Amino acid sequence: MTIKYKPTSSSKRHPLHNAAQIISEAIAADGYSYDVEADRSTPTGRVFIPKFNYVLEILSKSISSGIAPSFDELKSIAKTLIDVPVTNSKNDLIETCFHHLEEASDTSEEASEKIRKSLVPLFLALLESSNISATVSIGTEKSRLKPLLEGHRVKNSVIKRAKDMAAEMWVKDTDKRIKTSEMADMVWRKLVDEGLSEHLPDNVERVRVWIRGVAPEYAKAKGRPKKRSA
């Protein structure tokens, strides 16, 4: 059974739902930077961003629908944001906490709703705190990894350029004569002509691997190309 938030007199004096909505939107706005590929490439980004999105999705859905999260959802959020080593059930503090909360809520559905609803802003605060810490770590890691990340960006651009070149030349290859290895040589020379030699791999074989995905079937076939008809 689910109960929607009700505008009681106490909630008017202390608009928990409205406050949570504002906080949730602010945290979401702060998290928009996590869509940047560079942030996702950092060690902290790889670990925290999926957690951030998971927790924010549950809390935002609850706030927008007015339906209190279940205890299982809240427990999952707690375990997602609070990294506590657990060796057995006796020292699982989060499980112990929620066991007592659920016991306290057994008195009535209204009590259960109040308890679950009161945990929403608490977990929003915890999410914001984790978000701030992660943002600092991501910034530090990006500075340290900047040369590497920039190298990846340039490499990806060169690979895309190689693929575009090959695809364009194969479209013009109406006689279907250019094999992948020959195309790799042609693309290599064009990339050098464009001043990209310092970003190319040590051998042309890598270029052949780059363009293999855009190669037509005849270009992949083994053997010499067919002679032109007179």
Summary of the structure (lengths in Angstrom):
residues: 230
radius of gyration: 28.3
end to end distance: 81.1
largest distance: 93.4
contacts: 590
relative contact order: 0.10
helix: 76%
strand: 1%
